[in-house]
Amino acid sequence: MVTFKKNERLANFRLRTLLFKKGKLFFQYPVRVIYLCMPREKCSEMFSDKQSVPASGLFPSPAKCLIGVSGRQIKGAVDRNHLKRLVKEAYRQNKSPLYSFLEKRNAVCMLALIYAVDKKMPYAAIENSVQKSLLKLKEKIEDDGLQELHASNQN
């Protein structure tokens, strides 16, 4: 499963807003990770009543990911786009253990990987950081458990 298809990307405005309001975060140089993990059943309850899309359609894969690079840190659009491609490729290559971990727990996860330093780094350093970030994310999910969100808390 070495793809990064459209349904694996976090593009829904409501889901992004929920992630940035309720999500937890940590920093693994040079990547800031914001995540929100919940049981698949709770996700179905929360989103099925208010959207025309069935909840199973919102999360066909166990995780949805958003990749970002700060415009304040990296001024040139060409450099920002290049760094986004590098982070996206590193995530694509290393997401399989996270997916299997989430599937075993019957959970879904929304996460944002934000490149948050002011200099360009080589791909090897970015990939190493993304690998460490995903391992740390798995540890945090094991330690903290899945988050319980209620339908009234999503706004």
OpenMM code with the backbone's topology and positions (N, CA, C; nanometers):
from openmm import Vec3, app, unit

residues = "MET VAL THR PHE LYS LYS ASN GLU ARG LEU ALA ASN PHE ARG LEU ARG THR LEU LEU PHE LYS LYS GLY LYS LEU PHE PHE GLN TYR PRO VAL ARG VAL ILE TYR LEU CYS MET PRO ARG GLU LYS CYS SER GLU MET PHE SER ASP LYS GLN SER VAL PRO ALA SER GLY LEU PHE PRO SER PRO ALA LYS CYS LEU ILE GLY VAL SER GLY ARG GLN ILE LYS GLY ALA VAL ASP ARG ASN HIS LEU LYS ARG LEU VAL LYS GLU ALA TYR ARG GLN ASN LYS SER PRO LEU TYR SER PHE LEU GLU LYS ARG ASN ALA VAL CYS MET LEU ALA LEU ILE TYR ALA VAL ASP LYS LYS MET PRO TYR ALA ALA ILE GLU ASN SER VAL GLN LYS SER LEU LEU LYS LEU LYS GLU LYS ILE GLU ASP ASP GLY LEU GLN GLU LEU HIS ALA SER ASN GLN ASN".split()
positions = [
    Vec3(0.0849, -0.1180, 0.0000),
    Vec3(0.0000, 0.0000, 0.0000),
    Vec3(0.0894, 0.1241, 0.0000),
    Vec3(0.1539, 0.1461, -0.1132),
    Vec3(0.2456, 0.2577, -0.1229),
    Vec3(0.1860, 0.3622, -0.2163),
    Vec3(0.0671, 0.4071, -0.1829),
    Vec3(0.0012, 0.5112, -0.2614),
    Vec3(-0.0448, 0.6203, -0.1656),
    Vec3(-0.0817, 0.7320, -0.2202),
    Vec3(-0.1386, 0.8399, -0.1399),
    Vec3(-0.2521, 0.8992, -0.2222),
    Vec3(-0.3646, 0.8278, -0.2214),
    Vec3(-0.4774, 0.8632, -0.3059),
    Vec3(-0.5572, 0.9784, -0.2465),
    Vec3(-0.6497, 1.0276, -0.3261),
    Vec3(-0.7307, 1.1422, -0.2860),
    Vec3(-0.8111, 1.1134, -0.1588),
    Vec3(-0.8628, 0.9909, -0.1442),
    Vec3(-0.9440, 0.9608, -0.0265),
    Vec3(-0.8607, 0.9449, 0.1007),
    Vec3(-0.7271, 0.9493, 0.0895),
    Vec3(-0.6396, 0.9450, 0.2064),
    Vec3(-0.5973, 1.0853, 0.2498),
    Vec3(-0.6369, 1.1853, 0.1729),
    Vec3(-0.5985, 1.3232, 0.2038),
    Vec3(-0.7083, 1.3899, 0.2843),
    Vec3(-0.6686, 1.4726, 0.3757),
    Vec3(-0.7633, 1.5439, 0.4606),
    Vec3(-0.8019, 1.6733, 0.3901),
    Vec3(-0.9142, 1.6692, 0.3178),
    Vec3(-0.9548, 1.7848, 0.2395),
    Vec3(-1.0881, 1.8425, 0.2873),
    Vec3(-1.1633, 1.7681, 0.3656),
    Vec3(-1.2938, 1.8128, 0.4122),
    Vec3(-1.2763, 1.9267, 0.5129),
    Vec3(-1.3435, 2.0379, 0.4906),
    Vec3(-1.3277, 2.1552, 0.5769),
    Vec3(-1.3693, 2.1254, 0.7204),
    Vec3(-1.4805, 2.0543, 0.7387),
    Vec3(-1.5269, 2.0229, 0.8748),
    Vec3(-1.4263, 1.9354, 0.9490),
    Vec3(-1.3691, 1.8384, 0.8786),
    Vec3(-1.2706, 1.7506, 0.9427),
    Vec3(-1.1428, 1.8262, 0.9768),
    Vec3(-1.0981, 1.9150, 0.8858),
    Vec3(-0.9779, 1.9950, 0.9155),
    Vec3(-1.0011, 2.0853, 1.0352),
    Vec3(-1.1171, 2.1490, 1.0398),
    Vec3(-1.1489, 2.2365, 1.1527),
    Vec3(-1.1501, 2.1575, 1.2825),
    Vec3(-1.2118, 2.0400, 1.2794),
    Vec3(-1.2157, 1.9545, 1.3976),
    Vec3(-1.0751, 1.9143, 1.4404),
    Vec3(-0.9905, 1.8796, 1.3454),
    Vec3(-0.8531, 1.8409, 1.3774),
    Vec3(-0.7785, 1.9539, 1.4463),
    Vec3(-0.7870, 2.0750, 1.3928),
    Vec3(-0.7105, 2.1850, 1.4499),
    Vec3(-0.7707, 2.2365, 1.5806),
    Vec3(-0.9003, 2.2149, 1.6045),
    Vec3(-0.9606, 2.2571, 1.7310),
    Vec3(-0.9379, 2.1547, 1.8420),
    Vec3(-0.9578, 2.0275, 1.8127),
    Vec3(-0.9579, 1.9230, 1.9156),
    Vec3(-0.8339, 1.8348, 1.9157),
    Vec3(-0.7496, 1.8486, 1.8147),
    Vec3(-0.6354, 1.7588, 1.8020),
    Vec3(-0.5242, 1.7868, 1.9019),
    Vec3(-0.4437, 1.6864, 1.9234),
    Vec3(-0.3246, 1.6977, 2.0077),
    Vec3(-0.2048, 1.7154, 1.9166),
    Vec3(-0.0961, 1.7708, 1.9711),
    Vec3(0.0191, 1.7923, 1.8855),
    Vec3(0.1488, 1.7605, 1.9563),
    Vec3(0.2483, 1.7317, 1.8747),
    Vec3(0.3857, 1.7164, 1.9218),
    Vec3(0.4781, 1.7571, 1.8086),
    Vec3(0.6032, 1.7782, 1.8421),
    Vec3(0.7025, 1.8252, 1.7450),
    Vec3(0.8139, 1.7234, 1.7348),
    Vec3(0.8417, 1.6801, 1.6138),
    Vec3(0.9551, 1.5918, 1.5859),
    Vec3(1.0345, 1.6613, 1.4764),
    Vec3(1.1407, 1.7313, 1.5144),
    Vec3(1.2160, 1.8178, 1.4239),
    Vec3(1.2377, 1.7523, 1.2900),
    Vec3(1.2051, 1.8149, 1.1812),
    Vec3(1.1477, 1.9464, 1.1546),
    Vec3(0.9963, 1.9443, 1.1316),
    Vec3(0.9280, 1.8388, 1.1762),
    Vec3(0.7857, 1.8226, 1.1464),
    Vec3(0.7016, 1.8384, 1.2729),
    Vec3(0.5973, 1.9219, 1.2629),
    Vec3(0.4989, 1.9331, 1.3695),
    Vec3(0.3820, 1.8421, 1.3313),
    Vec3(0.3395, 1.7585, 1.4257),
    Vec3(0.2319, 1.6634, 1.3997),
    Vec3(0.1120, 1.7002, 1.4863),
    Vec3(-0.0022, 1.7177, 1.4219),
    Vec3(-0.1282, 1.7393, 1.4909),
    Vec3(-0.2144, 1.6194, 1.4555),
    Vec3(-0.2723, 1.5541, 1.5563),
    Vec3(-0.3465, 1.4314, 1.5299),
    Vec3(-0.4732, 1.4240, 1.6132),
    Vec3(-0.5675, 1.3493, 1.5616),
    Vec3(-0.6932, 1.3224, 1.6297),
    Vec3(-0.7351, 1.1818, 1.5898),
    Vec3(-0.7369, 1.0912, 1.6856),
    Vec3(-0.7726, 0.9522, 1.6599),
    Vec3(-0.8972, 0.9173, 1.7380),
    Vec3(-0.9875, 0.8442, 1.6743),
    Vec3(-1.1127, 0.8070, 1.7404),
    Vec3(-1.1567, 0.6704, 1.6901),
    Vec3(-1.2419, 0.6033, 1.7668),
    Vec3(-1.2954, 0.4753, 1.7195),
    Vec3(-1.3793, 0.4955, 1.5936),
    Vec3(-1.3768, 0.3998, 1.5059),
    Vec3(-1.4500, 0.4100, 1.3801),
    Vec3(-1.6003, 0.4239, 1.4042),
    Vec3(-1.6532, 0.3582, 1.5081),
    Vec3(-1.7972, 0.3666, 1.5369),
    Vec3(-1.8374, 0.5087, 1.5757),
    Vec3(-1.7564, 0.5741, 1.6569),
    Vec3(-1.7869, 0.7117, 1.6988),
    Vec3(-1.7851, 0.8054, 1.5785),
    Vec3(-1.6933, 0.7813, 1.4892),
    Vec3(-1.6861, 0.8629, 1.3683),
    Vec3(-1.8137, 0.8461, 1.2872),
    Vec3(-1.8635, 0.7242, 1.2789),
    Vec3(-1.9863, 0.6989, 1.2048),
    Vec3(-2.1035, 0.7720, 1.2677),
    Vec3(-2.1107, 0.7702, 1.4000),
    Vec3(-2.2203, 0.8388, 1.4699),
    Vec3(-2.2122, 0.9894, 1.4504),
    Vec3(-2.0928, 1.0451, 1.4574),
    Vec3(-2.0766, 1.1903, 1.4522),
    Vec3(-2.1117, 1.2509, 1.3181),
    Vec3(-2.0727, 1.1855, 1.2105),
    Vec3(-2.0836, 1.2492, 1.0805),
    Vec3(-2.1955, 1.1961, 0.9934),
    Vec3(-2.2594, 1.0863, 1.0301),
    Vec3(-2.3596, 1.0283, 0.9409),
    Vec3(-2.4880, 1.1094, 0.9352),
    Vec3(-2.5280, 1.1743, 1.0447),
    Vec3(-2.6557, 1.2432, 1.0465),
    Vec3(-2.6537, 1.3775, 0.9744),
    Vec3(-2.5395, 1.4430, 0.9641),
    Vec3(-2.5352, 1.5787, 0.9115),
    Vec3(-2.4818, 1.5895, 0.7702),
    Vec3(-2.4398, 1.4804, 0.7121),
    Vec3(-2.3835, 1.4887, 0.5780),
    Vec3(-2.4528, 1.3901, 0.4862),
    Vec3(-2.4574, 1.4235, 0.3606),
    Vec3(-2.5167, 1.3343, 0.2624),
    Vec3(-2.4247, 1.2165, 0.2316),
    Vec3(-2.2953, 1.2324, 0.2586),
    Vec3(-2.1988, 1.1251, 0.2370),
    Vec3(-2.2054, 1.0298, 0.3556),
    Vec3(-2.2140, 0.8993, 0.3326),
    Vec3(-2.2134, 0.8072, 0.4459),
    Vec3(-2.0806, 0.8144, 0.5208),
    Vec3(-2.0843, 0.7894, 0.6509),
    Vec3(-1.9637, 0.8027, 0.7330),
    Vec3(-1.8551, 0.7074, 0.6872),
    Vec3(-1.8929, 0.5903, 0.6367),
    Vec3(-1.7906, 0.4982, 0.5876),
    Vec3(-1.7191, 0.5571, 0.4664),
    Vec3(-1.7851, 0.6462, 0.3944),
    Vec3(-1.7234, 0.7118, 0.2806),
    Vec3(-1.6252, 0.8196, 0.3215),
    Vec3(-1.6416, 0.8739, 0.4423),
    Vec3(-1.5485, 0.9754, 0.4898),
    Vec3(-1.4123, 0.9157, 0.5215),
    Vec3(-1.4116, 0.7926, 0.5728),
    Vec3(-1.2867, 0.7274, 0.6116),
    Vec3(-1.2748, 0.5904, 0.5458),
    Vec3(-1.2551, 0.5860, 0.4138),
    Vec3(-1.2346, 0.4561, 0.3509),
    Vec3(-1.0995, 0.3953, 0.3901),
    Vec3(-1.0039, 0.4781, 0.4277),
    Vec3(-0.8746, 0.4307, 0.4767),
    Vec3(-0.8659, 0.4669, 0.6250),
    Vec3(-0.7778, 0.4022, 0.6998),
    Vec3(-0.7712, 0.4272, 0.8446),
    Vec3(-0.7207, 0.5665, 0.8827),
    Vec3(-0.6514, 0.6344, 0.7936),
    Vec3(-0.5980, 0.7665, 0.8280),
    Vec3(-0.6175, 0.8636, 0.7123),
    Vec3(-0.6378, 0.9880, 0.7494),
    Vec3(-0.6410, 1.0971, 0.6524),
    Vec3(-0.5314, 1.1942, 0.6932),
    Vec3(-0.4533, 1.2374, 0.5965),
    Vec3(-0.3357, 1.3184, 0.6267),
    Vec3(-0.3379, 1.4496, 0.5489),
    Vec3(-0.2934, 1.5536, 0.6150),
    Vec3(-0.2784, 1.6859, 0.5556),
    Vec3(-0.1304, 1.7206, 0.5622),
    Vec3(-0.0749, 1.7655, 0.4518),
    Vec3(0.0667, 1.8031, 0.4457),
    Vec3(0.0734, 1.9545, 0.4292),
    Vec3(0.1565, 2.0204, 0.5090),
    Vec3(0.1680, 2.1649, 0.4984),
    Vec3(0.3101, 2.2127, 0.5220),
    Vec3(0.3395, 2.3277, 0.4643),
    Vec3(0.4675, 2.3953, 0.4862),
    Vec3(0.4356, 2.5406, 0.5140),
    Vec3(0.4905, 2.5944, 0.6210),
    Vec3(0.4609, 2.7302, 0.6623),
    Vec3(0.5170, 2.8329, 0.5650),
    Vec3(0.4290, 2.9215, 0.5209),
    Vec3(0.4718, 3.0303, 0.4328),
    Vec3(0.5551, 3.1340, 0.5046),
    Vec3(0.5397, 3.1415, 0.6361),
    Vec3(0.6232, 3.2337, 0.7139),
    Vec3(0.7668, 3.1844, 0.7236),
    Vec3(0.7816, 3.0522, 0.7275),
    Vec3(0.9154, 2.9955, 0.7420),
    Vec3(0.9875, 2.9859, 0.6073),
    Vec3(0.9169, 2.9371, 0.5056),
    Vec3(0.9752, 2.9188, 0.3724),
    Vec3(0.9054, 3.0163, 0.2792),
    Vec3(0.9755, 3.1196, 0.2378),
    Vec3(0.9136, 3.2289, 0.1620),
    Vec3(0.8788, 3.1914, 0.0181),
    Vec3(0.9643, 3.1211, -0.0494),
    Vec3(0.9425, 3.0934, -0.1916),
    Vec3(0.8429, 2.9813, -0.2147),
    Vec3(0.7464, 3.0028, -0.3024),
    Vec3(0.6448, 2.9015, -0.3319),
    Vec3(0.7076, 2.7758, -0.3923),
    Vec3(0.8108, 2.7921, -0.4735),
    Vec3(0.8776, 2.6779, -0.5347),
    Vec3(0.9380, 2.5896, -0.4256),
    Vec3(1.0033, 2.6515, -0.3283),
    Vec3(1.0640, 2.5760, -0.2187),
    Vec3(0.9575, 2.5097, -0.1315),
    Vec3(0.8479, 2.5812, -0.1041),
    Vec3(0.7385, 2.5230, -0.0247),
    Vec3(0.6800, 2.4008, -0.0939),
    Vec3(0.6548, 2.4120, -0.2225),
    Vec3(0.5984, 2.2997, -0.2970),
    Vec3(0.6946, 2.1815, -0.3017),
    Vec3(0.8232, 2.2104, -0.3153),
    Vec3(0.9230, 2.1036, -0.3154),
    Vec3(0.9243, 2.0313, -0.1804),
    Vec3(0.9218, 2.1069, -0.0717),
    Vec3(0.9216, 2.0453, 0.0615),
    Vec3(0.7934, 1.9664, 0.0857),
    Vec3(0.6804, 2.0173, 0.0369),
    Vec3(0.5545, 1.9416, 0.0493),
    Vec3(0.5654, 1.8079, -0.0220),
    Vec3(0.6234, 1.8090, -0.1410),
    Vec3(0.6396, 1.6835, -0.2146),
    Vec3(0.7293, 1.5867, -0.1386),
    Vec3(0.8352, 1.6374, -0.0765),
    Vec3(0.9259, 1.5502, -0.0005),
    Vec3(0.8564, 1.4907, 0.1216),
    Vec3(0.7826, 1.5728, 0.1949),
    Vec3(0.7108, 1.5228, 0.3138),
    Vec3(0.6043, 1.4228, 0.2710),
    Vec3(0.5325, 1.4529, 0.1630),
    Vec3(0.4284, 1.3623, 0.1132),
    Vec3(0.4877, 1.2276, 0.0732),
    Vec3(0.6014, 1.2306, 0.0065),
    Vec3(0.6665, 1.1064, -0.0349),
    Vec3(0.7143, 1.0270, 0.0862),
    Vec3(0.7694, 1.0933, 0.1851),
    Vec3(0.8153, 1.0249, 0.3062),
    Vec3(0.6972, 0.9605, 0.3790),
    Vec3(0.5853, 1.0308, 0.3869),
    Vec3(0.4654, 0.9741, 0.4499),
    Vec3(0.4151, 0.8546, 0.3695),
    Vec3(0.4096, 0.8694, 0.2384),
    Vec3(0.3598, 0.7628, 0.1516),
    Vec3(0.4421, 0.6351, 0.1683),
    Vec3(0.5729, 0.6504, 0.1800),
    Vec3(0.6611, 0.5345, 0.1923),
    Vec3(0.6525, 0.4673, 0.3294),
    Vec3(0.6117, 0.5415, 0.4332),
    Vec3(0.6214, 0.4906, 0.5702),
    Vec3(0.4886, 0.4790, 0.6437),
    Vec3(0.3763, 0.4866, 0.5739),
    Vec3(0.2466, 0.4872, 0.6410),
    Vec3(0.1926, 0.3480, 0.6722),
    Vec3(0.2437, 0.2441, 0.6108),
    Vec3(0.1881, 0.1093, 0.6256),
    Vec3(0.1799, 0.0616, 0.7704),
    Vec3(0.2855, 0.0764, 0.8530),
    Vec3(0.2731, 0.0324, 0.9919),
    Vec3(0.1629, 0.1069, 1.0687),
    Vec3(0.1468, 0.2353, 1.0410),
    Vec3(0.0409, 0.3125, 1.1062),
    Vec3(-0.0954, 0.2602, 1.0656),
    Vec3(-0.1138, 0.2311, 0.9377),
    Vec3(-0.2425, 0.1807, 0.8889),
    Vec3(-0.2773, 0.0476, 0.9539),
    Vec3(-0.1823, -0.0434, 0.9602),
    Vec3(-0.2104, -0.1739, 1.0220),
    Vec3(-0.2382, -0.1584, 1.1717),
    Vec3(-0.1662, -0.0676, 1.2371),
    Vec3(-0.1882, -0.0399, 1.3794),
    Vec3(-0.3307, 0.0111, 1.4024),
    Vec3(-0.3767, 0.1036, 1.3189),
    Vec3(-0.5116, 0.1593, 1.3330),
    Vec3(-0.6191, 0.0565, 1.2981),
    Vec3(-0.5948, -0.0259, 1.1983),
    Vec3(-0.6923, -0.1274, 1.1610),
    Vec3(-0.7109, -0.2305, 1.2710),
    Vec3(-0.6030, -0.2666, 1.3414),
    Vec3(-0.6137, -0.3613, 1.4528),
    Vec3(-0.7017, -0.3061, 1.5643),
    Vec3(-0.6980, -0.1748, 1.5839),
    Vec3(-0.7766, -0.1112, 1.6896),
    Vec3(-0.9126, -0.0614, 1.6411),
    Vec3(-0.9437, -0.0844, 1.5150),
    Vec3(-1.0691, -0.0380, 1.4545),
    Vec3(-1.0860, 0.1127, 1.4789),
    Vec3(-0.9827, 0.1867, 1.4438),
    Vec3(-0.9795, 0.3306, 1.4689),
    Vec3(-0.9521, 0.4059, 1.3391),
    Vec3(-0.9843, 0.5331, 1.3423),
    Vec3(-0.9497, 0.6233, 1.2326),
    Vec3(-0.8694, 0.7384, 1.2906),
    Vec3(-0.7860, 0.7959, 1.2076),
    Vec3(-0.6985, 0.9021, 1.2542),
    Vec3(-0.6909, 1.0119, 1.1488),
    Vec3(-0.6970, 1.1340, 1.1958),
    Vec3(-0.6716, 1.2494, 1.1099),
    Vec3(-0.5397, 1.3076, 1.1572),
    Vec3(-0.4508, 1.3369, 1.0657),
    Vec3(-0.3256, 1.3957, 1.1087),
    Vec3(-0.2764, 1.4990, 1.0091),
    Vec3(-0.2052, 1.5956, 1.0621),
    Vec3(-0.1434, 1.6997, 0.9820),
    Vec3(0.0066, 1.6932, 1.0062),
    Vec3(0.0820, 1.6846, 0.8994),
    Vec3(0.2281, 1.6894, 0.9065),
    Vec3(0.2688, 1.8251, 0.8517),
    Vec3(0.3200, 1.9101, 0.9374),
    Vec3(0.3534, 2.0463, 0.8986),
    Vec3(0.5037, 2.0664, 0.9127),
    Vec3(0.5675, 2.0956, 0.8018),
    Vec3(0.7110, 2.1247, 0.8007),
    Vec3(0.7275, 2.2627, 0.8627),
    Vec3(0.7955, 2.2713, 0.9754),
    Vec3(0.7901, 2.3945, 1.0547),
    Vec3(0.9259, 2.4542, 1.0883),
    Vec3(1.0236, 2.4420, 1.0012),
    Vec3(1.1512, 2.5090, 1.0240),
    Vec3(1.1816, 2.5979, 0.9046),
    Vec3(1.2782, 2.6864, 0.9203),
    Vec3(1.3007, 2.7893, 0.8193),
    Vec3(1.4101, 2.7572, 0.7179),
    Vec3(1.4556, 2.6345, 0.7109),
    Vec3(1.5565, 2.5995, 0.6108),
    Vec3(1.5180, 2.4684, 0.5436),
    Vec3(1.5641, 2.4527, 0.4218),
    Vec3(1.5376, 2.3298, 0.3482),
    Vec3(1.6298, 2.2200, 0.3994),
    Vec3(1.5753, 2.1003, 0.4101),
    Vec3(1.6540, 1.9860, 0.4548),
    Vec3(1.6530, 1.8805, 0.3454),
    Vec3(1.7524, 1.7921, 0.3439),
    Vec3(1.7538, 1.6852, 0.2437),
    Vec3(1.6439, 1.5816, 0.2718),
    Vec3(1.6109, 1.5064, 0.1678),
    Vec3(1.5024, 1.4085, 0.1793),
    Vec3(1.5294, 1.3059, 0.2878),
    Vec3(1.6532, 1.2615, 0.3026),
    Vec3(1.6846, 1.1588, 0.4023),
    Vec3(1.6495, 1.2066, 0.5434),
    Vec3(1.6779, 1.3317, 0.5738),
    Vec3(1.6462, 1.3860, 0.7065),
    Vec3(1.4954, 1.3986, 0.7254),
    Vec3(1.4254, 1.4392, 0.6206),
    Vec3(1.2798, 1.4527, 0.6290),
    Vec3(1.2163, 1.3152, 0.6462),
    Vec3(1.2623, 1.2175, 0.5705),
    Vec3(1.2059, 1.0830, 0.5820),
    Vec3(1.2310, 1.0247, 0.7209),
    Vec3(1.3508, 1.0451, 0.7738),
    Vec3(1.3825, 0.9980, 0.9087),
    Vec3(1.2888, 1.0625, 1.0104),
    Vec3(1.2650, 1.1907, 0.9965),
    Vec3(1.1763, 1.2622, 1.0879),
    Vec3(1.0326, 1.2119, 1.0777),
    Vec3(0.9858, 1.1868, 0.9567),
    Vec3(0.8493, 1.1367, 0.9384),
    Vec3(0.8373, 0.9960, 0.9980),
    Vec3(0.9374, 0.9120, 0.9791),
    Vec3(0.9363, 0.7784, 1.0393),
    Vec3(0.9263, 0.7877, 1.1906),
    Vec3(1.0098, 0.8726, 1.2506),
    Vec3(1.0071, 0.8898, 1.3960),
    Vec3(0.8734, 0.9469, 1.4419),
    Vec3(0.8178, 1.0374, 1.3634),
    Vec3(0.6891, 1.0975, 1.3978),
    Vec3(0.5786, 0.9928, 1.3997),
    Vec3(0.5778, 0.9052, 1.3004),
    Vec3(0.4737, 0.8029, 1.2944),
    Vec3(0.4896, 0.7015, 1.4068),
    Vec3(0.6131, 0.6687, 1.4429),
    Vec3(0.6358, 0.5794, 1.5572),
    Vec3(0.5893, 0.6455, 1.6873),
    Vec3(0.6230, 0.7727, 1.7024),
    Vec3(0.5816, 0.8468, 1.8218),
    Vec3(0.4298, 0.8586, 1.8276),
    Vec3(0.3660, 0.8752, 1.7131),
    Vec3(0.2203, 0.8820, 1.7068),
    Vec3(0.1584, 0.7512, 1.7541),
    Vec3(0.2130, 0.6382, 1.7085),
    Vec3(0.1628, 0.5088, 1.7540),
    Vec3(0.1778, 0.4939, 1.9052),
    Vec3(0.2922, 0.5372, 1.9596),
    Vec3(0.3135, 0.5293, 2.1048),
    Vec3(0.2134, 0.6161, 2.1797),
    Vec3(0.1887, 0.7364, 2.1293),
    Vec3(0.0956, 0.8268, 2.1950),
    Vec3(-0.0469, 0.7719, 2.1910),
    Vec3(-0.0844, 0.7081, 2.0820),
    Vec3(-0.2173, 0.6479, 2.0740),
    Vec3(-0.2281, 0.5332, 2.1732),
    Vec3(-0.1221, 0.4525, 2.1846),
    Vec3(-0.1237, 0.3431, 2.2821),
    Vec3(-0.1343, 0.3958, 2.4248),
    Vec3(-0.0586, 0.5012, 2.4558),
    Vec3(-0.0576, 0.5552, 2.5919),
    Vec3(-0.1866, 0.6281, 2.6259),
    Vec3(-0.2315, 0.7158, 2.5371),
    Vec3(-0.3477, 0.8005, 2.5654),
    Vec3(-0.4798, 0.7351, 2.5298),
    Vec3(-0.4775, 0.6377, 2.4437),
    Vec3(-0.6010, 0.5774, 2.3958),
    Vec3(-0.6650, 0.6642, 2.2891),
    Vec3(-0.7800, 0.6212, 2.2427),
    Vec3(-0.8519, 0.6949, 2.1391),
    Vec3(-0.9359, 0.8027, 2.2041),
    Vec3(-0.9546, 0.9133, 2.1334),
    Vec3(-1.0301, 1.0249, 2.1870),
    Vec3(-1.1790, 1.0024, 2.1636),
    Vec3(-1.2566, 1.0340, 2.2647),
    Vec3(-1.4027, 1.0237, 2.2549),
    Vec3(-1.4574, 1.1621, 2.2300),
    Vec3(-1.5118, 1.1825, 2.1137),
    Vec3(-1.5735, 1.3100, 2.0802),
    Vec3(-1.7242, 1.2900, 2.0737),
    Vec3(-1.7949, 1.3886, 2.1153),
    Vec3(-1.9404, 1.3832, 2.1090),
    Vec3(-1.9873, 1.4735, 1.9969),
    Vec3(-2.1042, 1.4467, 1.9461),
    Vec3(-2.1554, 1.5245, 1.8340),
    Vec3(-2.1650, 1.6723, 1.8672),
    Vec3(-2.1905, 1.7063, 1.9935),
    Vec3(-2.2019, 1.8482, 2.0306),
    Vec3(-2.0655, 1.9153, 2.0378),
    Vec3(-1.9561, 1.8381, 2.0481),
    Vec3(-1.8226, 1.8952, 2.0608),
    Vec3(-1.7545, 1.9227, 1.9280),
    Vec3(-1.8152, 1.8835, 1.8166),
    Vec3(-1.7424, 1.8957, 1.6909),
    Vec3(-1.7389, 2.0367, 1.6366),
    Vec3(-1.8196, 2.1276, 1.6796),
    Vec3(-1.8178, 2.2658, 1.6281),
    Vec3(-1.7342, 2.3555, 1.7140),
] * unit.nanometer
topology = app.Topology()
chain = topology.addChain("A")
for resn in residues:
    res = topology.addResidue(resn, chain)
    for name in ("N", "CA", "C"):
        topology.addAtom(name, app.Element.getBySymbol(name[0]), res)
